[in-house]
């Protein structure tokens, strides 16, 4: 007789968030009613996404199933003669989690059956890392802009540089920071266990994604385990896979300007803002299908998705993006012990009007390197040896790359010029092409032992090899550009010794076109042992990374004689002479076999079950991290002479719009008297030495094709920066499915590098002893707010301190950043018809220079022991800005109404980002021509008038109706409202850079963009959508 008993049992999730984990595991112990371990028990695991596999319990009654894809439908069948068969249904496996189960078999006949439903507790006694696991309930159930960056925005303590209202910002990835990170380069991007972080724009993603391709995401914000190289924010995205049941899904989301409100306020109009950022139309659609090719053995899943984003920015310019994504995954399990996976993701991006702004009105066209987009390829094979040893090998290749051309001149045939007074580039600009390939090999072992020294061990060992590259080029048309309409003093044609505003003066800038080939390779080894005994869990880990850059062969050219710009704007004699002054060249590879970042990263964690019932936990994590080496580190091997630039002032005396020989000038740096650079026949007659770094630089004009060793000398102290972390957490499960946690975090960032001016022949290097008091900041300047800087000393180089091409790269002594923060986190899992997650963060971060951590003391009063903030973001017409708020509030919730209606909401509030307040002060009377100005910080960050943007808050809502189809199929019809209160919050401004002030003449050159608006929150808008999965 078969009996079905529905019981509830507790399942402990032991999560160790890792950037390289894409699976979970199930383990447990089988005992009789008296608690005695039962050996020889057959435990069979089944699911829609794997073939059936059986394990037999050890003498201690232990069983274990490793490398399981995340799913909610795992079923365990536990059988032993003399006991009732027990079935555990609905066992949940999530990313990086071990589902630990204690199973008690009842005495009886084998044919009798007890069925139980597994439920997961909200606290985890096996992990010391801090982060969030983002399930399908969150990914699909909340009103978000549907990209990974808005998921990051929901994570405690994470700050994002832009606000994505209804998908307006999904066409350009966001900058983001957390835990006081001063550089943004330590953030980690992973897909299906593959680290895909951009090798050049470190901390960023190399591609964009189809949101519906994700099964789960997890984000680690601290306490990263040894598989994660850095201490940054680690985002791990797991894509879906095929199962034994055929699944077809799709979606259509439409956002139209007809359902968009207006939020242009009187205050904005008074500031001269004609409109706010608005949506013209967004279409998000796609389809996915998955199922078995050979049931229980081979599965295939694939998706196709498109986001067509059309917006209008603050400057009434179109900013349009087309994202196209293709994803496919093949899983093979011919025998239960072996699993093979092949994965491909191709993300294509076209952008029309990228970086459109006040100074660059039309922006760029952006396209991908490859026709279909950026490919990410992976093959991986995993094999189980017995129940306790997993061996995995993985290879992956990323083919990152993209290209820019100015929208006003995609063929790169027109002259690029800049209006100095307005700051605007009306026509052309630089183009850019980059290829960023990554090759990775990974060998990973995971071994379990439950008896050694009478404690449980979970041992991980891994070895990785990486080769990452960046090949980039950038040019203006003809490798030349022009500055016009100067609004500051340049030369002194009258011979009075004082520079003046010279009507009609222009400046040519000629340079060797930029081409660089940077590469690096690394060997990484890591080991950890998670030891569990009673209530205590101890994590011991050590990681070693050896990273080495190299600079590959390249070539460059300055003068393109056949280009229309040279033919139209330069006299032939001038063109021919300049071609001899700065000729084309090429060079071989450069590297330094002694320059490696060799970093040991110890990790130590403790978890203690205070009450013994697994509901109240104390956790301590101590860690030290190094940096991810970007390919740009190879730039320090760039040979002297590989670049080079020349400038000439131009007075078009005859008005023919052609640079004739006698119209081009250099000047005397002491008197500013203009001096002819060419004679009437086009021969060069300029004096090289006094014009170094003023009118030429970057090469040896007396031997212009000479290539020599890098101008950088790399000191043996230079290397990776260091992050030291201590985190303490108290976590409590208040009631079923609801937990609260408090995290206290301290971090110190130090061992930074800096590049000092250096004289190799004498060994002299730049120091604070080079600096002298140049004067005091005036007590007042008309129209300028001088803040707290009024009357304070400002500094420049002393006379006799010479310019030099050479630099010494060495460790910066004493300098450090300190971070302290507290996060209150709460999490209510979706059950009993509702879900609610949230966090509240308070934080503080300061920089410290010490006695030796600075050179120019001008701003020491405003920076030392004061607040700092990383500057990041930008792109797609947005300027970079400081990314910091002292406090943040984040709330997300879902409530299931009757009749299959769902109501979802997200809410974010934070202190406004800070605005730097600075100006440039110069004095042409100072003794050193190479150092007659400096930038003065007028107020410490966060202090003074207009020190920060307004407090930000935003509410988004969703109303959704689920329509059931058969047993598992669903159609969801929804309406999302973003920016419910229709706020017009100013979310980005240009810095309060007041301009440049001449102490001799008393002339202020104003900054055309000072404190100008750059981003206003998009108005309220409604998005309609239909999503189905059958």
Secondary structure, 3 states (H helix, E strand, C coil): CCCCCEEEEEEEEEECCCCCCCCEEEEEEEEECCCCECCCCEEEEEECCEEEEEEECCCCCEEEEEEECCEEEEEEEEECCCECEEEEEEEEECCCEEEEEEEEECECCCCCEEEEEEEECCCCCCCCCEEEEECHHHHHHCCCCCCHHHHHHCCCCCEECCCCCCCCCCCCCCCEECCCCCCCCCCEEEECCEECECCCCCCCECCCCCHHHEEEEEEEEECCCCCCCCCCCEEEEEECCCCCCCEEEEEEEEEEEEEECCCCCHHHHHCCCCCCCEEEEEEEEEEEEEEEEECCCEEEEEEEEEEEEEEECCCCCEEEEEEEEEEEEEEECCCCCEEEEEEEEEEEEEEEEECCCCCCCCCEEEEECCCCCEEEEEEEEEEEECCCEEEEEEEEEEEEEEEEEEHHHCCCCCCEEEECCCCECCCCCCEEEEEEEEEEEEEEEEEEECCHHHCEEEEEEEEEEEEEEEEEEEECHHHEEEEECCCCCCECCCCCCCCECCCCCEEEEEECCEEEEEEEEEEEEEEEEEEEECCEEEEEEEEEEEEEEEECCEEECCCCCCCHHHHHHECHHHHHHHHHHCCCEEECCEECCCCCEEEEEEEEEEEEECCCCCCEEEEEEEEEECCCCCHHHHHHHCEECCCCEEEEEECCCCCCCCECHHHEEEECCCCCCEEECECCCCCECCCCHHHECCCEECCCHHHCCCCEEECEEECCCCCCCEEEEEEEEEEEEEECCEEEEEEEEEEEEECCEEEEEEECCCCEECCHHHEEEEEECCCCECCECCHHHCCCEEEEECCCCCCCCCEEEEECCCCEEEEEEEEEEEEEEEECCEEEEEEEEEEEEEEECCCCCCCCHHHHHHHCCCECCCEEEEECCEEEEECCCCEEEEEEEEEEEHHHEEEEEEEEEECCCECCEEEEEECCCCCCCCCCEEEEECCCCCCCCCCECCCEEEEEEEEEEEEEECCCEEEEEEEEEECCCCCCCEEEECCEEEEEEECCCCCEEECCCCCCEEEECCCCEEEEEEEEEC
